[in-house]
Amino acid sequence: MMEKCASEVSGLQEIMSLFGGTVVESVIEIHYCDEKGGCIPFPGIPGSGLPPTDYFDVRQGFHICTTLAAFLRLHNPAVDEALIAT
């Protein structure tokens, strides 16, 4: 049973490497937002006045800890943003 699971995971990684992780993640992101009834990705839509409701780490690069910390702080004022970012 474990062999089957391992081959399925490696197969997924092969697909992601063929199509690029960003492409696969973008499809998942679109599906997630459709199922949820809409998304406002962090950092939000400038000028909309609406707070971002969703965090997607795909395009954050080296700043992933900083942007995730900022998103968490936005929705949880007691969170120590600097501690999470480091």
Stockholm file with secondary structure:
# STOCKHOLM 1.0

chainA/1-86         MMEKCASEVSGLQEIMSLFGGTVVESVIEIHYCDEKGGCIPFPGIPGSGLPPTDYFDVRQGFHICTTLAAFLRLHNPAVDEALIAT
#=GR chainA/1-86 SS CHHHHHHHHHHHHHHHHHHCHHHHHHHHHHHHHHHHTCCCBTTCCTTSCCCCCBCCCTTCGGGHHHHHHHHHHHHCTTSCHHHHHC
#=GC SS_cons        CHHHHHHHHHHHHHHHHHHCHHHHHHHHHHHHHHHHTCCCBTTCCTTSCCCCCBCCCTTCGGGHHHHHHHHHHHHCTTSCHHHHHC
//
